[in-house]
Amino acid sequence: MFSGVTNLNLDSKGRLAIPAKHRDALLEQGEGRLIVTVDPSRCLLIYPHPSWLPVRDKLNNLPAFNPQARALQRLILGHAEEVELDAAGRILIAPALRSFAALGRSVALVGLGSKFELWDELRWQAQTAAALAMSPQEIAAQLDGFVL
C-alpha cells in the first residue's frame, strides 16, 4: 500500500525518480512495470501493472453506447502508457502526459493505496488548500458514516 506525499523533481528528460521506500514494492508487485495515465482532475495516475488490470477491465466493460463512458475510456485508456523502472529507479513521463497535467520541474507524488497521483507541485498545493477550506458540514456530507 502506497501512502504519503513526496515532493520531487522531474529531470530535464522528464524522468521521475521513484522514492526508494516504494521501489521494492513496485518491483515485487509488477516487476517494475507501471501504467501512467491521465485523470480528469488534471493529474497523472501511476499504477503498478497488476493493479491497473482490474481498472482497465472495468473501463472496458462500461456501456459502449454511453457517450460519457466512451469519453472516459478514450481519456483514461487512450492515454495509458506502460513504463518500467530503470536501473536507477526512474520512470519516463511521456511529453504528452506531462503536458496534460501541466507538470513543471517540481512535482508531488501522492500515495493512494494501490496507486499514485502525480501532480504539479503548485496544483497539488491548490488541491490541498481547497480540501482544507471545506466546511465541517461539507466534510460530513462526503464522509457520511465514516469515522477517522
Residue pairs with C-beta under 8 A, 6 or more apart in sequence:
1 111
1 113
1 114
2 22
2 25
2 111
2 112
2 113
2 114
2 115
2 116
3 111
3 112
3 113
4 21
4 110
4 111
5 108
5 109
5 110
5 111
5 124
6 19
6 108
6 109
6 111
7 106
7 107
7 108
7 109
7 121
8 16
8 17
8 19
8 106
8 107
8 108
8 109
9 105
9 106
9 107
10 16
10 93
10 98
10 103
10 104
10 105
10 107
11 17
11 90
13 92
14 92
14 93
14 94
14 95
14 98
15 86
15 90
15 91
15 92
15 93
16 90
16 91
16 92
16 93
16 107
16 109
16 118
17 88
17 89
17 90
18 26
18 85
18 89
18 90
18 91
18 109
19 109
20 89
22 111
22 116
23 85
23 89
25 48
26 32
26 34
26 48
26 85
27 85
29 48
29 49
29 50
29 51
30 48
30 49
30 50
30 51
31 49
32 84
32 85
33 48
33 49
33 82
33 83
33 84
34 46
34 47
34 48
34 49
34 82
34 83
34 84
34 85
34 91
35 45
35 46
35 47
35 49
35 52
35 56
35 80
35 81
35 82
35 83
36 44
36 45
36 46
36 80
36 81
36 83
36 91
36 93
36 94
36 97
36 118
37 44
37 45
37 47
37 76
37 77
37 79
37 80
37 81
37 97
38 44
38 45
38 75
38 76
38 79
38 97
38 100
38 101
39 45
39 76
39 117
40 72
40 75
41 127
42 100
42 101
42 102
42 123
43 101
43 117
43 118
43 119
43 120
43 123
43 124
44 93
44 97
44 100
44 101
44 103
44 117
44 118
44 119
45 76
45 115
45 116
45 117
45 118
46 91
46 109
46 115
46 116
46 117
46 118
47 55
47 114
47 115
47 116
48 114
48 115
49 82
51 114
51 115
52 80
56 77
56 80
59 72
59 73
59 76
59 77
60 73
60 77
62 69
62 70
62 72
62 73
63 69
64 70
79 96
79 97
79 100
81 94
81 97
83 91
83 92
83 93
84 91
85 91
93 103
93 118
97 103
101 118
101 119
101 120
101 123
102 120
102 123
103 118
103 119
103 120
104 120
104 121
104 122
106 120
106 121
106 122
107 118
107 119
107 120
107 121
107 124
108 118
108 119
108 120
108 121
108 124
109 116
109 117
109 118
110 116
110 117
110 118
110 119
110 124
119 127
134 142
